[in-house]
Amino acid sequence: MYRYNKMFQSIKLINEGCLMPFVTIGDPSIQTFYKIIDILVSAGINALELGIPFSDPLADGVIVQNANNRVLSQNITIKKCFTILKNIRQKYPTLPIGILVYANIIFNMGIEKFYEKCYKIDIDSVLIPDVPLEESNIFRKYAQKYNISEILICPPNANIAFIKKISKISTGFIYLIARSGVTGFIHQKNNPSIQIIKQIKQKTSTPILQGFGISTASQIKNSLLLGTNGVICGSIIINLIQKFQHNPEIMLKQIKNLTLKLKAATKMSIP
């Protein structure tokens, strides 16, 4: 949790928002995945969200689904994922790293064993998109035991009662989605509700990151102007991985150029 706190404090001092890319662990291959992480870090990202591949990622659109399929076709197991995470943590000891994982993977490993493993690797947060708030207590128990932030999603139609609950529970940051549906980038305005942002801020000082559909600099600037602390960008990056998966050199250049552009959009005055 301390890495998130330190990161958000540092970017606030220089009037920047957080840019957190999301990529699926091992996509399109383990060797290229490490190079993608290096490119993202060198381009100035502030944190990482890494997805553990799953056969039924119901919160994700076709781009992320394809990424999961690419990884699973290579027989990259959860054990290999943790090895990759360990290597990334050792190389980037100060970078906040969160995991996005579906509940069946945790159940299959055993809840406590999963969180203990995350603790030993020094993972900062876990987000489980297919577990509703009402059923999250058992995961929260071990997240707290192993000092791992629990990231909760705030939907676009959240009422004040729900906002009050997640504001008490979510640590590290709150994952705000501005539209209904699954992940995937769209070239149009994707503004979160300013009313929801205000309601969250009335309840907690936990930072707010907007995800789902973020793909342009203007979307990032609009999000920050409305009061979020940054954005999570996944599908727009994974789309480049898919498009150039057989030409890693061009892929890495494209990802670097995109990331530099997205990060530049976070460098503005934040209300």
WOFEN-V50757 format. One record per residue. N is the residue number from 1. RES is the residue in one letter. SS is DSSP state (~ for helix, > for strand, _ for the rest). NEAR is the number of other C-alpha atoms within 12 Angstrom. Layout:
BEGIN
<<N	RES	SS	NEAR> <N	RES	SS	NEAR>>
END
This chain:
BEGIN
<<1	M	_	31> <2	Y	~	22> <3	R	~	28> <4	Y	~	35> <5	N	~	25> <6	K	~	20> <7	M	~	31> <8	F	~	33> <9	Q	~	22> <10	S	~	16> <11	I	~	28> <12	K	~	25> <13	L	~	15> <14	I	_	16> <15	N	_	22> <16	E	>	34> <17	G	_	45> <18	C	>	46> <19	L	>	47> <20	M	>	44> <21	P	>	47> <22	F	>	43> <23	V	>	44> <24	T	>	48> <25	I	_	48> <26	G	_	41> <27	D	_	45> <28	P	_	38> <29	S	_	30> <30	I	~	27> <31	Q	~	16> <32	T	~	27> <33	F	~	32> <34	Y	~	30> <35	K	~	26> <36	I	~	40> <37	I	~	41> <38	D	~	26> <39	I	~	27> <40	L	~	38> <41	V	~	29> <42	S	~	22> <43	A	_	27> <44	G	_	31> <45	I	_	41> <46	N	_	43> <47	A	>	45> <48	L	>	42> <49	E	>	37> <50	L	>	42> <51	G	>	41> <52	I	_	44> <53	P	_	41> <54	F	_	36> <55	S	_	25> <56	D	_	24> <57	P	_	30> <58	L	_	22> <59	A	_	29> <60	D	_	36> <61	G	_	26> <62	V	~	23> <63	I	~	30> <64	V	~	42> <65	Q	~	32> <66	N	~	30> <67	A	~	41> <68	N	~	37> <69	N	~	27> <70	R	~	27> <71	V	~	34> <72	L	~	27> <73	S	_	18> <74	Q	_	18> <75	N	_	20> <76	I	_	26> <77	T	_	23> <78	I	~	28> <79	K	~	20> <80	K	~	21> <81	C	~	34> <82	F	~	30> <83	T	~	23> <84	I	~	30> <85	L	~	39> <86	K	~	24> <87	N	~	22> <88	I	~	32> <89	R	~	29> <90	Q	~	17> <91	K	~	17> <92	Y	_	26> <93	P	_	18> <94	T	_	23> <95	L	_	34> <96	P	>	38> <97	I	>	44> <98	G	>	44> <99	I	>	40> <100	L	>	40> <101	V	_	39> <102	Y	_	32> <103	A	~	30> <104	N	~	22> <105	I	~	27> <106	I	~	30> <107	F	~	18> <108	N	~	14> <109	M	~	18> <110	G	_	17> <111	I	~	27> <112	E	~	22> <113	K	~	20> <114	F	~	31> <115	Y	~	37> <116	E	~	25> <117	K	~	28> <118	C	~	36> <119	Y	~	30> <120	K	~	20> <121	I	~	29> <122	D	_	33> <123	I	_	44> <124	D	_	41> <125	S	>	44> <126	V	>	49> <127	L	>	40> <128	I	_	36> <129	P	_	32> <130	D	_	25> <131	V	_	27> <132	P	_	21> <133	L	~	28> <134	E	~	15> <135	E	~	14> <136	S	_	26> <137	N	~	16> <138	I	~	22> <139	F	~	36> <140	R	~	30> <141	K	~	20> <142	Y	~	27> <143	A	~	34> <144	Q	~	25> <145	K	~	19> <146	Y	_	28> <147	N	_	24> <148	I	_	37> <149	S	>	40> <150	E	>	43> <151	I	_	42> <152	L	_	40> <153	I	>	39> <154	C	>	40> <155	P	_	31> <156	P	_	27> <157	N	_	22> <158	A	_	26> <159	N	_	18> <160	I	~	22> <161	A	~	16> <162	F	~	25> <163	I	~	32> <164	K	~	23> <165	K	~	23> <166	I	~	35> <167	S	~	35> <168	K	~	24> <169	I	~	31> <170	S	_	37> <171	T	_	34> <172	G	_	40> <173	F	_	47> <174	I	>	43> <175	Y	>	43> <176	L	>	43> <177	I	>	37> <178	A	_	37> <179	R	_	26> <180	S	_	22> <181	G	_	20> <182	V	_	26> <183	T	_	33> <184	G	_	33> <185	F	_	30> <186	I	_	23> <187	H	_	14> <188	Q	_	17> <189	K	_	21> <190	N	_	32> <191	N	_	33> <192	P	_	39> <193	S	_	27> <194	I	~	24> <195	Q	~	21> <196	I	~	33> <197	I	~	40> <198	K	~	21> <199	Q	~	25> <200	I	~	37> <201	K	~	26> <202	Q	~	17> <203	K	~	23> <204	T	_	23> <205	S	_	24> <206	T	_	32> <207	P	_	38> <208	I	>	45> <209	L	>	42> <210	Q	>	48> <211	G	>	48> <212	F	_	40> <213	G	_	37> <214	I	_	42> <215	S	_	39> <216	T	_	33> <217	A	~	31> <218	S	~	24> <219	Q	~	33> <220	I	~	43> <221	K	~	37> <222	N	~	32> <223	S	~	41> <224	L	~	35> <225	L	~	28> <226	L	_	29> <227	G	_	32> <228	T	_	46> <229	N	_	45> <230	G	>	47> <231	V	>	51> <232	I	>	48> <233	C	>	45> <234	G	_	44> <235	S	~	36> <236	I	~	35> <237	I	~	43> <238	I	~	44> <239	N	~	32> <240	L	~	33> <241	I	~	39> <242	Q	~	33> <243	K	~	22> <244	F	_	21> <245	Q	_	28> <246	H	_	16> <247	N	_	16> <248	P	~	25> <249	E	~	18> <250	I	~	19> <251	M	~	27> <252	L	~	33> <253	K	~	24> <254	Q	~	28> <255	I	~	41> <256	K	~	29> <257	N	~	21> <258	L	~	31> <259	T	~	39> <260	L	~	27> <261	K	~	24> <262	L	~	38> <263	K	~	38> <264	A	~	24> <265	A	~	33> <266	T	_	38> <267	K	>	28> <268	M	_	26> <269	S	_	21> <270	I	_	25> <271	P	_	16>>
END
